[in-house]
Amino acid sequence: MVTGVLATRPGVMADPGERGRFGEYGGLYVPESLVAACREVEAAFREARTDPAFRESLAESLVLHVGRPTPLTPARRLSAELGVTLLLKREDLAHTGSHKINNVLGQALLALRMGRTRLIAETGAGQHGVAVATAAALLGLPATVFMGERDVERQGLNVFRMRMLGTEVVPVGTGSRTLKDATSEAMRHWVAATEEAYYCVGSVIGPNPYPWMVREFQRVIGDEAREQCAGTLPAAVPDYVVACVGGGSNAAGTFAGFVDTTARLVGVEAEGGAGAARGSLGVLHGFRSLFLQDGHGQITEAHSIAAGLDYPGVGPEHAHLRDLGRARYVTVSDEEVVDAAVRLARAEGIVPALESAHAVAWVIRAARTGELPPGSTVLLTLSGRGDKDISTLKELV
């Protein structure tokens, strides 16, 4: 059984309403030509999420095509080394190798429901692109994925996987040639094709309703983990819930399952791409949130060893959770990330995606410094597997 499929709960991380606002963040900052398209997506999602047939179809797809529920794995050797109890929510074991497929299947089914005939997407690390290509092949839809040239170079394996699945991959050579620029190009393409194309956003970013909708499709992670923790931990709820954050979809999905508990929520960002940890208020890609900006309010380039975190901002709901004090956002360095990936591999036989290794790196550091009290229980969402990063790791380890 898959729990948490489009569940509804009151309070924090609830429905942001028609304005799509999480406090002062979110909203709909798009050209007039896209307003109607976004409103149509919102209306379709609001209708679909209350339709038993849609919910059943999504739940069935998550079981048959994703392999849900994913397990909760005790990291026994690393726990003993750190003096804490570390539990890994294994999204790396989901089909395609990451959590991205949860959201993509939901949006692809929504696209069919809306009568759209092809998918458009952006990707950074390539995991979202692979998930889109997989869903497109499964449902018989053509797909076009925009990807920064720099990411095409460092994520060659995922580029090949997308093309093998029949998806067109379009390299983007503008700007920093990374996720930010791929997102901009995908949105420009959507402007000219709203009648027949569906834009499948990969994270909790973008104009309303995407931040909310993506979180709802990803909350299956947190709801499953909460049920699994209840059957595993004496206290039922972990002391800490930790996940990496770029745009922040795996973290949002995880946090949604625990936001109404006593668990401390920690989002871990790249030191060179931090939004919630040290960004300032701005607008990009159709939403208002916290971004890296210069003194003139211009978006500055982000940097991360992990292509999926190479984004200059954070999803609006994460900015809101930070303001409320409900979640804390921290950063780790590239060096800490590589060390954490190696340590997890050698202690537990799991090679994590470099994105996920950010969360592992913070747990290792916090245990060493005493920020994590000895004996703490920690749930960590391992958002993806490290196959795609082997060439990068090979150069550094």
C-alpha positions as CSV (number, residue, x, y, z in Angstrom):
1,M,0.0,0.0,0.0
2,V,1.2,3.5,-0.8
3,T,0.4,6.0,1.8
4,G,0.2,9.8,1.5
5,V,-1.0,10.0,-2.1
6,L,-2.3,13.6,-2.3
7,A,-3.3,13.6,1.3
8,T,-4.6,16.8,2.8
9,R,-3.7,18.2,6.2
10,P,-4.5,21.6,7.8
11,G,-2.0,24.0,9.1
12,V,1.6,24.5,7.9
13,M,2.4,23.0,4.5
14,A,-1.3,23.1,3.6
15,D,-3.0,24.4,0.4
16,P,-1.6,27.9,-0.3
17,G,-4.8,29.1,-1.9
18,E,-5.5,30.6,-5.3
19,R,-2.8,33.2,-4.8
20,G,-0.2,30.4,-4.3
21,R,1.4,32.2,-1.4
22,F,3.5,30.8,1.4
23,G,3.6,33.9,3.6
24,E,5.3,36.5,1.5
25,Y,6.7,34.0,-1.0
26,G,5.4,32.2,-4.0
27,G,2.9,33.7,-6.3
28,L,2.5,34.0,-10.1
29,Y,5.1,36.2,-11.7
30,V,4.9,35.2,-15.3
31,P,4.3,36.9,-18.7
32,E,0.6,37.5,-19.4
33,S,0.8,34.8,-22.1
34,L,1.5,32.2,-19.4
35,V,-1.1,33.3,-16.8
36,A,-3.9,31.4,-18.4
37,A,-1.8,28.2,-18.8
38,C,-0.8,28.3,-15.1
39,R,-4.4,28.8,-14.1
40,E,-5.4,25.9,-16.2
41,V,-2.8,23.6,-14.6
42,E,-4.0,24.7,-11.1
43,A,-7.7,24.0,-12.0
44,A,-6.8,20.6,-13.4
45,F,-4.8,19.7,-10.4
46,R,-7.4,20.8,-7.9
47,E,-10.0,18.7,-9.7
48,A,-7.7,15.7,-10.1
49,R,-6.5,15.5,-6.5
50,T,-10.1,15.0,-5.3
51,D,-11.0,12.5,-8.1
52,P,-10.8,8.9,-6.7
53,A,-10.0,7.5,-10.2
54,F,-6.9,9.8,-10.6
55,R,-5.7,9.1,-7.0
56,E,-6.1,5.3,-7.7
57,S,-4.3,5.5,-11.0
58,L,-1.4,7.5,-9.4
59,A,-1.2,5.1,-6.4
60,E,-1.1,2.1,-8.7
61,S,1.6,3.7,-10.9
62,L,3.8,4.4,-7.8
63,V,3.6,0.7,-6.9
64,L,3.9,-0.9,-10.3
65,H,6.3,1.5,-12.0
66,V,8.3,3.1,-9.1
67,G,8.5,0.3,-6.6
68,R,6.9,2.1,-3.6
69,P,7.0,2.0,-0.7
70,T,10.8,2.5,-0.6
71,P,12.5,1.0,2.5
72,L,13.7,2.7,5.6
73,T,17.3,1.4,6.1
74,P,19.1,1.6,9.4
75,A,22.7,2.8,8.7
76,R,24.1,0.6,11.5
77,R,27.8,1.0,11.0
78,L,27.8,4.7,10.4
79,S,25.4,5.2,13.3
80,A,27.8,3.4,15.6
81,E,30.7,5.7,14.3
82,L,28.6,8.8,14.9
83,G,26.9,8.0,18.1
84,V,23.4,8.5,16.7
85,T,20.7,6.4,15.2
86,L,20.6,7.2,11.5
87,L,17.8,5.9,9.3
88,L,17.9,6.3,5.5
89,K,14.7,6.8,3.5
90,R,15.8,5.1,0.3
91,E,14.5,7.1,-2.6
92,D,17.7,6.0,-4.4
93,L,15.9,2.6,-4.7
94,A,13.0,4.1,-6.6
95,H,12.8,3.4,-10.3
96,T,15.1,5.7,-12.3
97,G,17.3,6.2,-9.2
98,S,15.8,9.1,-7.4
99,H,12.7,10.7,-5.9
100,K,12.0,12.6,-9.1
101,I,9.8,9.9,-10.6
102,N,7.1,10.4,-7.8
103,N,6.3,13.9,-9.0
104,V,6.8,13.2,-12.7
105,L,4.3,10.4,-12.8
106,G,1.8,12.6,-11.1
107,Q,2.3,15.5,-13.6
108,A,2.4,13.2,-16.6
109,L,-0.9,11.7,-15.7
110,L,-2.3,15.2,-15.2
111,A,-1.0,16.2,-18.6
112,L,-2.9,13.3,-20.2
113,R,-6.0,14.3,-18.2
114,M,-5.7,17.9,-19.6
115,G,-5.4,16.5,-23.2
116,R,-1.8,17.7,-23.6
117,T,0.2,15.8,-26.3
118,R,3.8,16.3,-25.2
119,L,6.0,17.1,-22.2
120,I,8.5,19.9,-21.7
121,A,11.0,19.9,-18.8
122,E,14.2,21.3,-17.4
123,T,16.9,19.3,-15.7
124,G,20.2,19.9,-13.8
125,A,21.6,16.6,-12.6
126,G,19.6,14.8,-15.2
127,Q,17.5,12.7,-12.7
128,H,14.3,14.8,-13.4
129,G,15.0,14.5,-17.1
130,V,15.4,10.8,-16.9
131,A,12.2,10.6,-14.9
132,V,10.3,12.7,-17.5
133,A,11.8,10.5,-20.3
134,T,10.7,7.4,-18.5
135,A,7.1,8.6,-17.9
136,A,6.9,9.9,-21.5
137,A,7.9,6.5,-22.8
138,L,5.5,4.7,-20.5
139,L,2.5,6.9,-21.5
140,G,3.4,7.2,-25.2
141,L,4.2,11.0,-25.1
142,P,7.0,12.7,-26.9
143,A,9.2,14.8,-24.5
144,T,11.8,17.6,-24.8
145,V,14.2,18.3,-21.9
146,F,16.3,21.4,-21.7
147,M,19.7,21.0,-19.9
148,G,22.6,23.4,-19.5
149,E,25.7,22.6,-21.6
150,R,27.8,22.4,-18.4
151,D,25.5,19.8,-17.0
152,V,25.3,17.9,-20.3
153,E,29.1,17.5,-20.0
154,R,29.2,16.3,-16.4
155,Q,26.1,14.2,-16.6
156,G,26.7,12.3,-19.8
157,L,25.2,9.0,-18.5
158,N,21.9,10.6,-17.8
159,V,21.9,12.4,-21.2
160,F,22.3,9.0,-22.8
161,R,19.6,7.5,-20.7
162,M,17.1,10.2,-21.8
163,R,18.0,9.8,-25.4
164,M,17.7,6.0,-25.2
165,L,14.2,6.5,-23.8
166,G,13.3,8.5,-26.9
167,T,13.5,12.0,-25.4
168,E,15.0,15.0,-27.2
169,V,17.7,16.7,-25.0
170,V,18.4,20.3,-25.9
171,P,21.7,21.7,-24.6
172,V,21.4,25.4,-23.3
173,G,24.5,27.5,-23.9
174,T,23.4,30.8,-22.3
175,G,24.4,32.2,-18.9
176,S,26.1,29.8,-16.5
177,R,24.9,26.9,-18.7
178,T,23.4,25.1,-15.7
179,L,19.9,24.5,-14.2
180,K,18.9,28.2,-13.9
181,D,19.4,28.7,-17.7
182,A,17.7,25.4,-18.6
183,T,14.7,26.4,-16.6
184,S,14.6,29.8,-18.3
185,E,14.8,28.2,-21.8
186,A,12.1,25.6,-20.9
187,M,9.7,28.4,-19.8
188,R,10.4,30.4,-23.0
189,H,9.6,27.3,-25.1
190,W,6.3,26.7,-23.1
191,V,5.1,30.2,-23.9
192,A,4.9,29.3,-27.6
193,A,3.3,25.9,-27.0
194,T,0.8,26.1,-24.1
195,E,-2.1,24.6,-26.1
196,E,-0.4,21.3,-26.8
197,A,2.6,21.0,-24.4
198,Y,2.6,20.4,-20.7
199,Y,5.6,21.9,-18.7
200,C,6.6,19.4,-16.1
201,V,8.5,21.3,-13.4
202,G,11.0,19.2,-11.4
203,S,11.2,20.9,-8.1
204,V,9.1,23.0,-5.7
205,I,9.9,26.2,-7.7
206,G,8.2,28.1,-10.5
207,P,4.8,29.9,-10.6
208,N,1.8,28.8,-8.7
209,P,0.6,26.0,-8.6
210,Y,3.9,24.2,-9.2
211,P,5.6,24.6,-5.7
212,W,2.4,23.3,-4.0
213,M,1.7,20.6,-6.6
214,V,5.2,19.2,-6.7
215,R,5.2,19.1,-2.9
216,E,1.9,17.2,-2.9
217,F,3.2,14.6,-5.4
218,Q,6.4,14.2,-3.2
219,R,4.7,14.1,0.2
220,V,4.4,10.3,-0.3
221,I,8.1,10.3,0.9
222,G,7.3,11.9,4.2
223,D,4.1,10.1,4.8
224,E,5.7,6.7,4.2
225,A,8.7,7.6,6.3
226,R,6.4,8.7,9.2
227,E,4.5,5.4,9.1
228,Q,7.8,3.5,8.9
229,C,9.4,5.4,11.8
230,A,6.3,4.8,13.9
231,G,6.9,1.0,13.5
232,T,10.7,1.4,14.1
233,L,11.5,4.0,16.7
234,P,10.4,3.7,20.3
235,A,9.3,7.4,20.3
236,A,7.6,6.9,16.9
237,V,9.1,10.2,15.6
238,P,12.8,10.9,14.9
239,D,14.5,13.8,16.7
240,Y,15.8,15.2,13.4
241,V,14.6,15.0,9.8
242,V,17.3,15.9,7.3
243,A,17.3,16.3,3.5
244,C,19.3,18.1,0.8
245,V,17.8,21.3,-0.7
246,G,18.3,22.8,-4.1
247,G,14.9,23.9,-5.2
248,G,13.9,21.5,-2.5
249,S,11.4,18.9,-3.7
250,N,12.7,15.9,-1.8
251,A,13.0,18.0,1.4
252,A,9.5,19.4,0.9
253,G,8.0,16.0,0.4
254,T,9.8,14.6,3.5
255,F,9.1,17.6,5.7
256,A,5.4,17.4,4.8
257,G,5.1,14.1,6.7
258,F,6.7,15.5,9.9
259,V,5.9,19.2,10.0
260,D,3.2,18.7,12.6
261,T,5.4,16.6,14.9
262,T,8.2,17.5,17.3
263,A,10.9,16.5,14.8
264,R,13.5,19.2,14.0
265,L,13.6,19.8,10.2
266,V,17.0,20.5,8.6
267,G,17.5,21.4,5.0
268,V,21.1,21.2,3.7
269,E,22.1,23.4,0.8
270,A,25.3,23.7,-1.2
271,E,27.7,26.3,0.1
272,G,27.9,28.0,-3.3
273,G,24.2,27.7,-4.1
274,A,22.4,28.6,-0.9
275,G,19.0,30.2,-1.0
276,A,17.2,29.8,2.3
277,A,20.5,29.8,4.2
278,R,21.8,33.2,3.0
279,G,19.6,34.4,0.1
280,S,17.7,37.7,-0.2
281,L,14.2,38.4,-1.4
282,G,13.7,38.4,-5.2
283,V,11.8,37.0,-8.2
284,L,12.9,34.4,-10.7
285,H,11.2,31.8,-12.9
286,G,7.8,33.0,-11.9
287,F,8.0,33.0,-8.1
288,R,9.1,35.2,-5.2
289,S,11.6,33.6,-2.8
290,L,15.1,33.9,-1.5
291,F,17.9,34.1,-4.1
292,L,21.6,34.7,-4.4
293,Q,21.8,38.3,-5.7
294,D,24.3,41.1,-6.1
295,G,23.9,44.6,-4.7
296,H,21.8,45.6,-7.7
297,G,19.3,42.8,-7.2
298,Q,20.7,40.8,-10.1
299,I,20.7,37.0,-9.8
300,T,24.3,35.7,-9.3
301,E,25.6,32.4,-10.4
302,A,25.4,29.4,-8.0
303,H,28.0,26.7,-7.6
304,S,27.8,23.2,-6.4
305,I,29.6,20.0,-7.1
306,A,26.1,18.5,-7.3
307,A,24.4,19.6,-10.6
308,G,20.9,19.2,-9.0
309,L,21.8,21.8,-6.3
310,D,23.4,24.3,-8.7
311,Y,20.5,26.7,-8.4
312,P,20.6,30.3,-7.1
313,G,17.5,30.1,-4.9
314,V,15.1,27.9,-3.0
315,G,11.4,27.0,-3.3
316,P,9.1,29.5,-1.7
317,E,7.7,27.2,0.9
318,H,11.2,26.5,2.2
319,A,11.7,30.3,2.6
320,H,8.4,30.4,4.5
321,L,9.4,27.5,6.8
322,R,12.6,29.3,7.5
323,D,10.8,32.5,8.5
324,L,8.5,30.5,10.7
325,G,11.4,28.9,12.4
326,R,9.9,25.5,11.7
327,A,12.8,24.4,9.5
328,R,16.5,25.3,9.6
329,Y,18.7,25.6,6.6
330,V,22.5,25.0,6.7
331,T,25.3,24.7,4.1
332,V,28.1,22.3,3.5
333,S,31.2,22.5,1.3
334,D,32.0,20.5,-1.7
335,E,34.9,18.8,0.2
336,E,32.6,17.8,3.0
337,V,30.2,16.3,0.4
338,V,32.8,14.2,-1.3
339,D,34.1,12.9,2.1
340,A,30.5,12.1,3.1
341,A,29.8,10.1,-0.1
342,V,32.9,8.1,0.5
343,R,32.2,7.5,4.1
344,L,28.6,6.3,3.5
345,A,29.8,4.0,0.6
346,R,32.5,2.4,2.8
347,A,30.3,2.1,5.9
348,E,27.0,1.0,4.4
349,G,27.7,-0.1,0.9
350,I,25.6,2.7,-0.5
351,V,27.0,5.2,-3.1
352,P,24.8,8.3,-2.8
353,A,24.1,11.0,-5.3
354,L,26.2,14.0,-4.6
355,E,23.0,15.9,-3.9
356,S,22.0,13.5,-1.1
357,A,25.6,13.4,0.2
358,H,25.0,17.1,1.3
359,A,22.6,15.8,3.9
360,V,24.9,13.0,5.0
361,A,27.8,15.6,5.3
362,W,25.8,17.8,7.7
363,V,24.9,14.8,9.9
364,I,28.5,13.8,10.1
365,R,29.6,17.3,10.9
366,A,26.8,17.9,13.5
367,A,27.6,14.6,15.2
368,R,31.2,15.5,15.4
369,T,30.7,19.0,16.8
370,G,27.9,17.9,19.3
371,E,25.2,19.8,17.4
372,L,23.5,16.5,17.2
373,P,23.4,15.2,20.8
374,P,24.6,11.7,21.3
375,G,21.8,9.1,21.0
376,S,19.7,11.3,18.7
377,T,17.5,9.7,16.1
378,V,17.9,11.1,12.6
379,L,15.8,10.4,9.5
380,L,17.7,11.3,6.3
381,T,16.1,11.2,2.9
382,L,18.6,9.6,0.5
383,S,17.1,11.3,-2.5
384,G,19.1,9.6,-5.3
385,R,21.8,7.1,-6.1
386,G,25.4,8.0,-7.1
387,D,25.7,6.2,-10.5
388,K,25.4,9.5,-12.3
389,D,28.3,11.0,-10.3
390,I,30.9,8.3,-10.6
391,S,32.9,10.2,-13.2
392,T,33.0,13.3,-10.9
393,L,33.9,11.1,-7.9
394,K,36.6,9.3,-9.8
395,E,38.5,12.5,-10.3
396,L,38.3,13.5,-6.6
397,V,38.6,10.3,-4.5
